[in-house]
Amino acid sequence: MASQSPFFGKRDRDPNESLTSRPAPLMGAGTLSGHPVGGPALASASAATPAAAQAPVQETGSKLTVGPNIKLKGVEITDCDTLVVEGTVEATMDSRVIQIAEQGAFKGSAEIDIAEIRGVFDGNLTVRQKLVIHATGKVSGKIRYGKIVIEEGGQLSGEISVGTSTSSDAKPALAA
């Protein structure tokens, strides 16, 4: 008989208990042979799971959420369709969408299609399509945008320009 430990659900093994006396818990739909582990009920449930799991992924793409009280520092974020910042991020990124919550803060450089700022952004921000600064949002630094919406109370300061092309982007276009 095994005794229950209060830490992390671990159990102390009884020395008289053999290692093969009970099956190991398996995660997933089947064994190496491809047969369902838990019979027809588990097989039908697991068959429905991939379709349900794929539908939201196709709509939203890859999403990274930095939760409240989390600090992510000194990274380059790539291949992320949506970044949701509820904590603090110091990074460089190129993405489709960034959403900074009221308590969130981003410091660094970002090239984004759509930015929705309710918290703080400080650094270089290039928004290819639409920059939305909500009433609680504060954006500062070198900002370039295609279109902009600022709610009453939203703050924008620094070097601000309309259009997303930079001098390095313009040179190849002129040469062509």
N, C-alpha and C positions, 0 to 999 in steps of 0.2 A: 504494500500500500504506500502511496506517495503522499508526502505532506505538502501543503500549499504554502508558498512563500509570499509575503505581501509585496515584494518588489517585482514590478514589471511582469507579473503573471508567471514567473518561473516556478518550476516544481523541482523539488529535490527528489532524485530517483532513489527508490528503495534498492539496496544492494541485492535483494532476493529477486527483484523484478528483472526479467530478461529484456534486452534491447528490442527484441522482435515480438514482444507480447502484444503490442498494439500497433496498428498501422500509423505511419507518419501522416500528418495532415498535408494534403496536397492543395495547391492553388492552381486554378486553371481548368480547362475543359477536359483533359484526358491524360492518359499515360503516354509513354514513348511509342506504344503500338497504335495510338490514335483512337482507342476505345474510350468511351465515357467512363469516368470514375464512379459517379454516383447513380448510375442507371438512367432510364429514360427521362425522369423528371429533371435531373441535372442537365442532361443532354439538350432537352428542349429549351431550358432556361439559358444555357450557355449559347445556344444557337441564336437566340434573340438578342443577347447582349452585344455582340459585335455590331449588328446593324444599328442598335440604339446608340452605341458609343461613337460610331462613325458619323452619324448625322450632325451632332453639334460641332464636331471637329471640322467638318466641311464648311459649316456656316461661319465659325469664328476663327478658324485657323489656329496657329500656335499662340498660346497666351501665357504670359508670365506675370504672376501677381506677387509683389513684394508687400507682405502684410504689415499691419501696424506694429510699431516698435522693432522692426527689422531694419538693419543697416546693411546695404550691399555697396561695397566700395572697391574702386580700382578695377573695374571689369569692362570688357567690350561685349555688348549684347548683340548677337547676330541671329538671323533666322527666326525672329520673334515677330509675329504679326501684330500682337497687342501687348503692350506693357501697361500694367495697372500698378501705380505707385501709391501705397498707403503708408509706407514707412519712409526711409531715406535711401536714395540711390545716388552714388557718384560713379558715373560711367560714360562711355561713348557708345552710341547706338545708331543704327539705321533700321527703321521699322516702318510699319504702315500706320499704326495708331498708338498714341500714348495718352493715358488718362491718369492725371494726378489728382488724388482725392484731397479734401480740405486739409487733412493732417499730413499729407504726403509732401515730399520735397525731392527734387531732382537737381543735381549739380553736374555739369559736364557739357557734352556736345551731343546733339541729336538731330538726325535728318528723318523727318516724319511726313507721312501723307496728311494725317489729321491729328491735331493736338487739342486735347480738352483739359484745361488747367483750372482746377479748383483750389490747389495748394500753391506751392512755390516752385518756380523753375529759375535757375540761375546758370547762365553759360551761353553757348552758341546753339541757337535753335533755328533750324531751317524747316519750315512747314510748306510742303509742296502744294497742298490744296487749301486746307482751312484751319485756322487757328481760332479757338474759342477760349476766351478768358472769362470765367464766371466771376460773380461778385466777390468771392473770397480769394480769387486767384491773383498771384503776383508773378510777373514775368520780367526778368531783367537780364541784360547782356547784349549780345549781338543777335538780333532777331531778323529773319527774313520770312516772308509769308506770301502766299498766293491770295487768299481772302482772309479777312479778320472780322471777328465778332467779339465785342467787349461789353459785358453787362455793366450796369451802373455799379460802381464800387471796385471793379476790376482794375488792376494796376499794370502798366506797361512802361518800362524805362530802359534806356540804353541806346545802342546804335540800331535803329529800326529802318528797314527798307522793304518796299513792295517788290515782289518778284523773287524767284528762288535761284536764279542763275548767279553763279559767282564768276569772278574773272577767270578762274581756271576752267570753268564750264564753258565760258564764252569763246575762249581761244580755239578749241577744236571746231566749234560751230562756224567760226569765221573762215577757218582754213578749208572747210568742205565746199 
